[in-house]
Amino acid sequence: MTENYNGLEVFSYQFDRFAYEHSWIGAQTGEFMLGPQGGGMLEFTHAMVFALPEGGAHEVHGPILAWYLGHGGPYGALGYPISNERPTPTGSGRYNLFQRGAIGWLPDAGAFTIGGKAEDSELSPGPEAETVSAVDSSLSSLHISA
């Protein structure tokens, strides 16, 4: 059975389901906010969750969230997150994929962009597969010397 959600109900469903499946994010601490492209965002104790009406809620937290919000969040050059935070292939850092690039974090470097376009350039979203492929290639070359 397929359920249809109208208006802002789609976000309520997405955020409730995400919080249930990822209980580590904690309790809701903020009010629902509408964003660009008809998307929405909601703050929890340990993360902020972003969603688009067509589906796909994803969390961003910690230093990556601070960098993302400091550079415009979903209004900025990267757009909305398309993944939850993940460990780097080497296991020494973390990253999130976004519509137009990625943000990585390494203990010695802090948060930084991987791929994507400069903030002041004209944005034109490319195919998601190309972004993910480029980011995965960039991440596989990251190494930290001990």
C-alpha positions as CSV (number, residue, x, y, z in Angstrom):
1,M,0.0,0.0,0.0
2,T,1.4,3.4,-1.0
3,E,0.7,6.3,1.3
4,N,0.4,9.9,-0.1
5,Y,1.5,12.9,1.9
6,N,0.4,16.4,1.2
7,G,2.1,19.7,2.0
8,L,4.4,19.7,5.0
9,E,3.2,16.2,6.1
10,V,5.9,14.7,3.9
11,F,8.6,16.3,6.1
12,S,6.9,15.2,9.3
13,Y,7.0,11.6,8.1
14,Q,10.6,11.8,6.9
15,F,11.9,13.4,10.1
16,D,9.9,11.0,12.3
17,R,11.2,8.0,10.4
18,F,14.8,9.3,10.4
19,A,14.7,10.0,14.1
20,Y,13.3,6.5,14.8
21,E,16.0,4.8,12.6
22,H,18.8,6.9,13.9
23,S,18.1,7.4,17.6
24,W,21.6,8.6,18.3
25,I,20.6,12.1,16.9
26,G,18.6,12.7,20.1
27,A,15.5,14.8,20.6
28,Q,14.2,17.5,18.3
29,T,15.6,20.8,19.6
30,G,14.5,23.3,16.9
31,E,11.5,24.2,14.8
32,F,11.0,23.0,11.2
33,M,12.5,25.4,8.7
34,L,11.7,25.6,5.0
35,G,14.7,25.8,2.7
36,P,15.5,26.3,-1.0
37,Q,14.1,23.9,-3.7
38,G,11.1,23.2,-1.4
39,G,13.3,21.4,1.1
40,G,13.3,21.5,4.8
41,M,15.6,21.1,7.8
42,L,15.1,20.2,11.5
43,E,17.6,20.4,14.3
44,F,18.1,17.6,16.8
45,T,20.4,17.3,19.9
46,H,23.3,15.8,18.0
47,A,22.7,16.5,14.3
48,M,20.7,18.6,11.8
49,V,18.5,16.6,9.3
50,F,17.8,17.9,5.8
51,A,15.1,16.6,3.4
52,L,13.7,17.3,0.0
53,P,10.0,16.7,-0.7
54,E,10.7,13.9,-3.1
55,G,12.4,12.0,-0.2
56,G,15.8,11.3,1.2
57,A,16.4,12.7,4.7
58,H,20.1,13.0,5.6
59,E,22.0,14.1,8.7
60,V,25.0,16.4,9.1
61,H,26.7,16.9,12.4
62,G,29.8,18.1,14.3
63,P,32.6,20.1,12.5
64,I,31.1,19.2,9.1
65,L,27.8,20.7,10.1
66,A,29.5,23.8,11.4
67,W,31.4,24.3,8.1
68,Y,28.3,23.6,6.0
69,L,26.2,26.1,7.9
70,G,29.0,28.6,7.9
71,H,29.1,28.4,4.1
72,G,25.4,28.8,3.4
73,G,24.0,25.4,4.2
74,P,21.4,24.3,1.6
75,Y,21.5,27.9,0.2
76,G,25.2,27.6,-0.5
77,A,27.2,26.1,-3.3
78,L,26.9,22.5,-2.2
79,G,23.1,22.3,-1.9
80,Y,21.5,19.6,0.2
81,P,23.2,16.5,1.7
82,I,22.7,13.3,-0.3
83,S,24.3,11.0,2.3
84,N,24.7,10.7,6.1
85,E,28.2,11.3,7.5
86,R,30.5,8.4,6.6
87,P,34.0,7.3,7.5
88,T,36.8,7.9,4.9
89,P,38.2,4.9,3.2
90,T,41.3,5.1,5.4
91,G,39.1,5.3,8.5
92,S,40.9,8.4,9.8
93,G,38.3,11.0,8.9
94,R,34.7,11.6,8.0
95,Y,32.7,13.0,5.1
96,N,29.2,13.9,3.8
97,L,28.2,14.0,0.1
98,F,26.1,16.9,-1.1
99,Q,24.2,17.6,-4.3
100,R,27.2,19.5,-5.8
101,G,30.3,18.2,-3.9
102,A,31.3,17.0,-0.5
103,I,32.7,18.1,2.9
104,G,35.4,16.1,4.5
105,W,36.9,16.2,7.9
106,L,40.4,15.0,9.1
107,P,41.7,15.3,12.7
108,D,44.7,17.4,11.7
109,A,43.0,19.5,8.9
110,G,39.5,20.1,10.2
111,A,36.6,20.4,7.7
112,F,37.2,21.2,4.0
113,T,35.4,20.9,0.7
114,I,36.1,18.0,-1.7
115,G,35.0,18.7,-5.3
116,G,32.1,21.0,-6.0
117,K,32.1,24.5,-7.3
118,A,33.4,27.7,-5.8
119,E,30.8,29.6,-3.8
120,D,30.8,32.6,-6.1
121,S,30.5,30.6,-9.3
122,E,27.3,30.0,-11.2
123,L,25.8,26.8,-10.0
124,S,24.4,24.1,-12.3
125,P,23.9,20.7,-10.6
126,G,25.5,17.9,-12.5
127,P,24.4,14.2,-12.4
128,E,24.6,12.8,-8.9
129,A,26.5,9.8,-10.1
130,E,29.4,12.0,-11.4
131,T,29.6,13.9,-8.1
132,V,29.7,10.7,-6.1
133,S,32.3,9.1,-8.4
134,A,34.5,12.2,-8.2
135,V,34.2,12.4,-4.4
136,D,34.9,8.7,-4.0
137,S,38.1,9.1,-6.2
138,S,39.2,12.1,-4.2
139,L,38.6,10.3,-0.8
140,S,40.6,7.2,-1.8
141,S,43.7,9.4,-2.2
142,L,43.4,10.9,1.3
143,H,46.0,9.6,3.7
144,I,47.3,10.9,7.1
145,S,50.8,10.2,8.0
146,A,51.3,9.2,11.6
